[in-house]
Amino acid sequence: MKLFSVGIIVGILLFLLGYYTPLHYVFIVVSGILGAGSLVISGMASGAFVSGDRNRANFAAENREERHQRISILKKLALFGGPIFASCIALIALTN
């Protein structure tokens, strides 16, 4: 939950800076890269972009500790990137 709070704070900060400065496109790009990048990495860590056969093979090849570590990392990245990506979408909607 700590990274979710950090993601909310960073998202609000990027939104406010982007909304109140004339360089809002810069903050849209920065928040978009941070948010979408962390969500894509989270999706790659979860195995969302591979086929079912490859996902089953990866699941069988890892032990319980590795699986819990991988799931912990993907949860943290998703919780961090979600609010930042939401601020990017809000900036796009309000500045155009």
N, C-alpha and C positions, 0 to 999 in steps of 0.2 A: 504494500500500500504506500510505501514511501516514494517509490518511483511514480506512482499515479499522482501523488501530490506534487511532485516535481514537474511532471508533465502538465498538470493543470496550471501551475505557476508560470512555466515557460510559455504555455499556450496563451495565457492571458497577457503576459508581457509582450509577446510577439503581436498579438491582436491589437493591443493598445498602441504600441509603437507604429504599427502599420496603418492604423486608422487615423492617428493624429499627426502623422508626418506626410510630406508630399511624396516620399519614396515608398509608397505602399506596395509597389510591385516587388521591391527587394524583399520585403518581409513576407509577401505571399510565396515567393520562391524559397526562402529560407525555411519557413514553416512547412511548406509542401515537401521539401527534400527531407527534413527531419522526420516529419510525421509519416509520409509514405515509405521512406527508407526503413524506418524501424518496423513498420507494419509488414513490409515485404520480407525483411529478414526474419521476423517472427513467423510468417507463413512458410518460409523455407525451412526453418527449424522444426515446424510442426509436421512437415511432410505434406502440406496441402497442394503442392504443385507437382507431385509425382503420381504415378499410376498406383492402383491398389496392389499389384504384384510387387512393385518396388517398395511400397510402404510396409507390406508384410515381411519382406526380406530384411529391411532395415530394423523392424521391430524384433525379429528373431535373432539378429546379430548383436543386439545391445543387451546389457544386463540391466537390472533394476536401478542401480545407482546412476548409470548414464542416462537412462530414460527420465528419471526424476530431475536430474540436472538440466537436461534439454528442455523439459516442460517448464521448469522454473525460469529458465532464460527466456523462453518464448512468451510466457505470461508477463514477465517484467517488461519486455520490449513492447508488447501490445498495449499494456497499461500506460507506458510512457508515450508511445506514439499516437494513441487515439485522441487525446485532448489537443495535441499539437496539430494533428491533421484536421480536427474540427475547427480550430482557429483559422487554418488556411481556408477552409470552405466558407467560414463566416466572413473573412476578409474579402474573398472573391465576390460573395453575394452583396456585401454592403458597399464596396468601392466601385462596382461597375454599374 
